[in-house]
């Protein structure tokens, strides 16, 4: 779910992650994890950059990588949330 510059992702296992979205151009964006609960011990993921590679009416495909790296690129499809 994305609202403005904040994206919330929920996994099939009930985990929730919150990210700040920064568009780098019309097809690339950066997600920076935000803490859901303020805690000095919270370890946040490094920012991840995504390149949109395909768009359909209900999903889009991306290649993603940890910012500043050139390895561990992964590809997946993101689906629009349904009610």
N, C-alpha and C positions, 0 to 999 in steps of 0.2 A: 504494500500500500504506500503510495507516495502522495504527500500533501505539501505543496510549495517546495522548499528545499530540504525536506525531511522525508526519509524513506524508512519504513518499518517492514522487516521481513520476519515471517514466522515459518519455522520448519515443520515437517510432518511429526516431529517429536515434541512439539510444543515450545521449543526454544524461540526467543524473540531477540532480534538485533535491531538497533536504531542507527541510522546513518545520515550524515549531511551530504547532500548531492550538490556537486559543482560541475556545471557543464563546461567542458574545455573547448568544444566546437559543436557543430550540429549532429555529430555521430559519436562523440567520445565524452564520457563523464567520469568523475572521480567520486568514490564513496569513502567517507571518513567516518569510522565508527564513533558513535556518541554513547556515553554511559547511560544506561537505563536507570540505574540506581547510583546516586553519588556515593563513591567509596574510594578511599585512598589506595585500596588494594586491587581495584579493578584494572585488569590488563586488557587494553584495547588492541584490536587488530591494526596492522599497518594499512594506510590508504591503498585502495585498489582502483585501477583505471580499467574502464570497459570501453570496447569498441563495438558499436552496433553493426552487425553484419547482415541482418535480414529482419523484415517486419511483416507481420500478418495482421489480420483484424483483431486477433485476441492474444498475440504474443510477439516477442521479438527475441532474436538470437544474438548472443554477444560472445566476444573473446575477452577474457579478463586476465590481468596480471598485477602483482604487487608493484606499486609505484617504485620506480628506480631500479627494477630488475628486468632482465631480458629472458628469464627462464620461468618454468612453472606456469606457462600460459594454459588456461583452461577455457573450455567452451561449454555453454549451456543455453537453455531456452527459458525465458521468463514469461509467465502467464499472468494475464490480468486477473485480479481477484474477482470472485463471483460471490454474490450474496446468497 
